């Protein structure tokens, strides 16, 4: 996972983890969670839709801790 980069599209509310590679297949593993695979079946990306909603229980406490620090 060291070579994965994290991107967030706040307009679309999508959190995306990606590494270099050409997408050959997208597999929906859960509603709002997609895995992108290359032609050899290697994981090259993960898309998390409605990310702010999905991580609301993590983001709120994290935001509170950041304001205190």
N, C-alpha and C positions, 0 to 999 in steps of 0.2 A: 504494500500500500504506500510505500515511500514515494513512488513516482506519480501518485495521483495528486491533482490540483483540485481545489475547491472553488466553485463559482456560485454566486447567488444572483438571480435575476429578480429584483424586488418588484418590477412591474408585473411579471407573470407569477411571482412567488414560487420560484423553482430553485431548489438547491441541487447543484450538479457536481458530482465528483468524476473527474475524467483524467485519462492519460492518453498518450499518443497512440493512434491506431485508427484504422478505417472500420467503421461500423458495418457489419454484415447482417446483424439480426438484433431485434429488440424483443425482450421477453418481459411481460408484465408479471411480476411476482406477487403483487398485491395491488389493490386499487390505489393508484397514485404513486406507485413505485415501479420503475422500469430499470432493467439491466440491459446494457448495450454490450454486445459481444462482437469480436472480430471473426474472420472467416475460419479460424482455428478453434473457436469457442472460448477464447480468452476474454475475461472481463476487461472492458476498456472504459466503461462509464456506468454511473448510477444516477438516475433522475428521481428526485423526490418532489412531487407536485404538492401544492398547498403547504409548503415547508413551514411557514410561520404557525399555521394551525397544528401541524404534525408535531412541532417541537415547542409548543407554547408552555408546557410544563417544565421545560428545560430553560427556555429563554427568559422567562419572568424572573426566576430566582437568580439567574446569571446576571441579569440587568441590575437587580437590587444589590448584588455583591459588588459589581463594578462601580455603582454610585457611591458605595461606602468607601471603597479603596482610594 
